[in-house]
Amino acid sequence: MLIDHDKEKQVFFAEIEDKKAVLEYNKVDKNTLDYYHTFVPEELRGREIATKIVKESMEYAKKNGYKVIPTCPFVKAFAKRNPQFENIIIRS
């Protein structure tokens, strides 16, 4: 599965079977990203697509020196299950 990143629209996404799964974010400041919304079309659920997109987005943040605010409940749950990203998460 190919995951793309559109920095201008602030979204990570995968297009599968003519459907689009996304992780949307806002750039809060030069060092912080707010991952606020994930969505996977119902027909594609159960394939761990959101998990793969969130993992890719976390790796991007870590590689590029960003901190992440996990506003989206799915992203927050992912962060709790993946301690390798603990050092980039901003807990509220």
DACOR-V221052 format. One record per residue. N is the residue number from 1. PHI is phi in whole degrees, -180 to 180 (999 if undefined). D_CENTER is the distance of its C-alpha to the mean C-alpha in Angstrom with 2 decimals. Layout:
# DACOR-V221052
n = (N & N)
phi = (PHI & PHI)
d_center = (D_CENTER & D_CENTER)
This chain:
# DACOR-V221052
n = (1 & 2 & 3 & 4 & 5 & 6 & 7 & 8 & 9 & 10 & 11 & 12 & 13 & 14 & 15 & 16 & 17 & 18 & 19 & 20 & 21 & 22 & 23 & 24 & 25 & 26 & 27 & 28 & 29 & 30 & 31 & 32 & 33 & 34 & 35 & 36 & 37 & 38 & 39 & 40 & 41 & 42 & 43 & 44 & 45 & 46 & 47 & 48 & 49 & 50 & 51 & 52 & 53 & 54 & 55 & 56 & 57 & 58 & 59 & 60 & 61 & 62 & 63 & 64 & 65 & 66 & 67 & 68 & 69 & 70 & 71 & 72 & 73 & 74 & 75 & 76 & 77 & 78 & 79 & 80 & 81 & 82 & 83 & 84 & 85 & 86 & 87 & 88 & 89 & 90 & 91 & 92)
phi = (999 & -93 & -110 & -106 & -133 & -105 & -65 & -65 & -89 & 56 & -151 & -101 & -154 & -135 & -105 & -134 & 51 & 62 & -125 & -120 & -104 & -138 & -128 & -99 & -146 & -121 & -88 & -73 & -154 & -66 & -119 & -134 & -117 & -105 & -86 & -107 & -155 & -119 & -150 & -128 & -55 & -52 & -65 & -104 & -68 & 90 & -110 & 63 & -66 & -61 & -59 & -66 & -67 & -64 & -60 & -60 & -68 & -68 & -64 & -60 & -60 & -62 & -63 & -103 & 76 & -92 & -98 & -122 & -96 & -88 & -65 & -67 & -57 & -67 & -65 & -61 & -65 & -60 & -61 & -66 & -84 & -130 & -63 & -66 & -107 & -54 & -71 & -109 & -88 & -101 & -87 & -99)
d_center = (15.06 & 14.10 & 10.61 & 11.29 & 10.09 & 12.25 & 12.65 & 15.36 & 13.62 & 10.41 & 8.22 & 6.61 & 8.89 & 11.41 & 14.94 & 16.89 & 20.42 & 20.32 & 17.44 & 13.97 & 10.73 & 7.92 & 4.76 & 7.04 & 7.64 & 11.05 & 12.66 & 14.86 & 17.11 & 17.54 & 15.89 & 13.23 & 9.89 & 9.29 & 5.94 & 8.41 & 8.07 & 7.10 & 10.18 & 12.02 & 15.70 & 18.14 & 19.85 & 16.90 & 15.97 & 16.99 & 15.88 & 12.75 & 10.83 & 7.85 & 8.20 & 8.50 & 5.57 & 3.37 & 6.54 & 6.84 & 4.38 & 6.27 & 9.27 & 9.20 & 9.32 & 11.92 & 13.86 & 14.19 & 15.21 & 12.69 & 12.39 & 9.45 & 10.53 & 8.74 & 10.53 & 8.96 & 11.13 & 9.02 & 6.52 & 10.02 & 11.61 & 9.42 & 10.23 & 13.80 & 14.14 & 13.04 & 15.39 & 14.86 & 12.08 & 14.45 & 15.84 & 12.88 & 12.14 & 14.24 & 15.75 & 17.50)
